[in-house]
């Protein structure tokens, strides 16, 4: 499980509003689980990946690897050593 603040730190250049919207959409679509805790004064929320979300990981990795190959072929971004 991971808390909202941890996600925010680990995702470069994202606003609270955008991250919240994306997490809500992923939850609606069944890719993640959201577990709220009624803690005063702040509401604590933790997120975890669902079984459906786990099935998407190989697809996401394949797309990521393909894009990295394209970027390298075009000389875009950092070069691997």
C-alpha positions in Angstrom: 0.0 0.0 0.0 1.1 3.5 -0.7 -0.2 6.9 0.6 -1.2 9.8 -1.6 1.8 11.9 -0.4 4.2 9.1 -1.4 2.6 8.9 -4.9 2.9 12.6 -5.3 6.6 12.6 -4.4 7.3 9.7 -6.8 5.4 11.1 -9.8 7.4 14.0 -11.4 5.6 17.3 -12.1 2.0 16.3 -11.2 -0.5 18.5 -9.4 -2.7 17.3 -6.6 -5.8 17.8 -8.8 -4.4 15.7 -11.7 -3.1 13.0 -9.4 -6.5 12.8 -7.6 -8.4 12.7 -10.8 -6.2 9.9 -12.2 -6.5 7.9 -9.0 -10.2 8.2 -9.0 -10.4 7.0 -12.6 -8.2 4.0 -11.9 -10.3 3.1 -8.9 -13.6 3.4 -10.9 -12.1 1.2 -13.6 -10.9 -1.4 -11.0 -7.2 -1.0 -11.5 -6.5 0.1 -7.9 -8.0 -0.2 -4.5 -8.5 2.9 -2.2 -8.6 2.4 1.5 -9.6 5.4 3.5 -9.0 5.8 7.3 -11.0 8.2 9.3 -8.2 10.0 11.1 -8.5 13.5 12.5 -7.5 16.1 11.5 -6.5 14.7 8.1 -8.1 11.9 6.2 -5.5 9.1 5.6 -5.9 7.2 2.3 -3.8 4.3 1.0 -3.8 2.8 -2.5 -2.9 -0.6 -3.7 -3.0 -2.3 -7.1 -5.8 -4.7 -7.8 -5.6 -8.1 -9.5 -6.9 -6.3 -12.7 -4.2 -3.7 -12.3 -1.6 -6.5 -12.0 -2.7 -7.9 -15.4 -2.0 -4.5 -17.0 1.7 -4.3 -15.9 3.1 -6.5 -18.7 1.3 -4.4 -21.3 2.5 -1.1 -19.8 6.0 -2.4 -19.6 5.9 -3.5 -23.3 4.7 0.0 -24.3 7.3 1.7 -22.2 10.1 -0.4 -23.7 8.9 0.2 -27.2 8.8 4.0 -26.6 12.3 3.9 -25.0 13.6 2.0 -28.1 12.0 4.6 -30.4 13.5 7.5 -28.3 16.9 5.9 -28.5 16.7 5.3 -32.2 15.8 9.0 -32.7 18.4 10.2 -30.2 15.8 11.6 -27.8 16.4 11.7 -24.1 19.2 10.3 -22.0 21.4 7.7 -23.6 22.0 4.4 -21.9 25.5 3.5 -21.0 
